[in-house]
């Protein structure tokens, strides 16, 4: 599914879908933010990780932020550690992606894995159980334009909306689980 983050409360679509996913899991999901803060177009996920850890203080493990980037160089090691430390926990992947010109500024979200870091990651198949991808630029953009032509404001807005959606999903799922425990929801 896709939402436009410029629409009023657009983040709620992502939050509601992620909430439904979270409440149907037996373990708390781990958030994996894939990207590099040294490239504007790829800094989306580290910015999301930073917000989840420091602004929202999300009550789950978040890997990847502005201090520790998850990139092609370390993703296999990080995935191995996550699987060891959080056995059978679902992984929610956050990453930047490219799309059509009318998709820039939108968020794609869905159950299932995704290919991290697009074409720059070699040897890594699909990862994660749920993906949230922010469209930061146009497909077909050459590497130089990708490195220098992505609008920081779009990346910042997307990161804020995605972080808010994830935070809301965890709050909504806690409220649902609490009501179920108290017999208020059938």
C-alpha positions in Angstrom: 0.0 0.0 0.0 1.1 3.6 -0.4 0.2 6.9 1.3 1.1 10.5 0.6 2.7 11.9 3.7 1.5 15.4 2.7 -2.1 14.4 3.2 -3.6 15.3 6.6 -2.8 12.5 9.1 -1.4 10.3 6.3 0.8 8.6 8.8 -2.3 7.0 10.3 -2.7 4.6 7.4 0.8 3.2 8.1 0.1 3.2 11.8 -3.2 1.3 11.5 -1.7 -1.3 9.2 1.4 -1.8 11.4 -0.8 -2.0 14.5 -2.8 -4.8 12.9 0.5 -6.6 12.1 1.9 -6.0 15.7 -1.1 -7.3 17.6 -1.0 -10.5 15.5 2.6 -11.3 16.5 3.6 -13.4 19.5 6.8 -11.3 20.0 7.5 -7.6 20.0 8.9 -6.6 16.6 12.4 -5.2 16.2 12.9 -2.1 14.0 15.8 -2.2 11.5 16.6 1.2 9.9 18.8 0.7 6.9 20.7 3.6 5.4 23.7 5.9 5.7 23.6 9.4 7.1 26.4 10.6 4.8 24.1 10.6 1.7 20.9 12.7 1.9 18.9 10.3 -0.1 19.9 7.4 2.0 19.6 9.1 5.4 15.9 8.6 5.8 16.1 5.4 7.9 18.9 6.6 10.2 16.8 9.7 10.8 13.8 7.5 11.6 15.9 5.4 14.0 17.1 8.6 15.7 13.6 9.9 16.2 12.3 6.5 17.5 15.1 6.2 20.0 15.4 9.8 21.2 12.1 11.6 20.6 9.6 8.8 20.9 11.6 6.4 23.1 10.0 3.4 21.3 9.5 0.4 23.7 11.3 -2.0 21.4 14.8 -2.5 20.0 15.7 -0.1 17.2 18.8 -0.8 15.1 20.2 1.9 12.9 20.3 5.6 13.6 22.5 8.7 12.9 25.3 7.3 15.1 25.3 3.7 14.0 24.3 3.2 10.4 23.2 -0.1 9.0 24.6 -0.4 5.5 25.7 -2.9 2.9 29.0 -3.3 4.8 27.4 -4.5 8.0 23.9 -5.6 7.3 24.6 -9.3 7.3 26.4 -9.1 10.7 23.5 -7.0 12.1 20.9 -9.4 10.9 22.8 -12.3 12.4 22.9 -10.6 15.8 19.2 -9.7 15.6 18.3 -13.3 14.9 20.5 -14.4 17.8 19.5 -11.8 20.3 15.8 -11.6 19.4 15.0 -15.2 18.3 11.8 -15.4 16.2 11.0 -11.7 16.7 9.5 -10.1 13.6 11.7 -7.5 11.9 10.2 -4.2 10.6 12.5 -2.8 8.0 12.6 1.0 7.3 14.5 2.1 4.2 14.6 4.8 1.5 13.6 3.9 -2.1 13.1 5.5 -5.5 9.8 5.7 -7.4 7.9 7.5 -10.1 7.8 11.3 -9.9 4.3 11.3 -8.4 5.4 8.9 -5.7 8.2 11.1 -4.3 7.3 12.0 -0.7 5.0 8.9 -0.3 5.4 5.9 1.8 5.0 2.2 0.7 4.3 -0.3 3.4 3.5 -4.0 3.3 3.9 -7.4 4.9 6.9 -9.3 3.6 10.5 -8.7 3.0 12.3 -6.1 0.9 15.7 -5.6 -0.6 17.7 -3.2 1.5 19.6 -0.4 0.1 18.4 -1.1 -3.4 21.1 -1.8 -5.9 23.9 -0.9 -3.6 23.6 -4.0 -1.4 25.2 -7.1 -2.9 24.6 -10.6 -1.7 21.6 -9.8 0.6 18.2 -11.2 -0.3 15.0 -9.9 1.0 15.0 -9.0 4.7 12.4 -8.4 7.3 8.8 -9.4 7.8 7.2 -6.0 7.3 8.6 -3.1 5.3 8.1 0.7 5.4 9.8 2.4 2.4 9.9 6.2 2.0 10.2 7.4 -1.6 12.9 10.0 -1.6 13.6 10.4 -5.4 12.8 9.3 -8.9 13.7 5.9 -10.4 16.2 6.1 -13.1 18.1 8.8 -11.3 21.8 8.4 -11.9 24.1 7.8 -9.0 25.5 11.4 -9.0 22.0 12.9 -9.0 21.0 10.4 -6.2 24.0 11.4 -4.2 23.5 15.2 -4.6 20.0 15.8 -6.0 17.6 14.5 -3.2 15.7 17.2 -1.4 16.6 17.2 2.4 13.1 18.6 3.3 11.4 15.6 1.6 13.7 13.2 3.5 13.1 15.0 6.8 9.3 15.1 6.4 9.2 11.4 5.4 11.3 10.4 8.4 9.1 12.4 10.8 5.9 10.9 9.4 7.3 7.3 9.4 8.6 7.6 13.0 5.3 9.0 14.1 3.4 6.2 12.4 5.6 3.5 14.0 5.3 5.2 17.4 1.5 5.4 17.0 1.3 1.7 16.0 3.1 0.7 19.1 0.8 2.9 21.2 -2.4 1.6 19.5 -1.3 -2.0 19.8 -0.5 -1.6 23.5 -4.0 -0.1 24.0 -5.6 -3.0 22.1 -3.7 -5.7 24.0 -4.5 -4.0 27.3 -8.2 -3.9 26.5 -8.1 -7.6 25.5 -6.4 -8.5 28.8 -9.2 -6.7 30.7 -12.0 -8.3 28.6 -13.0 -5.1 26.9 -12.5 -6.3 23.3 -13.8 -9.6 21.9 
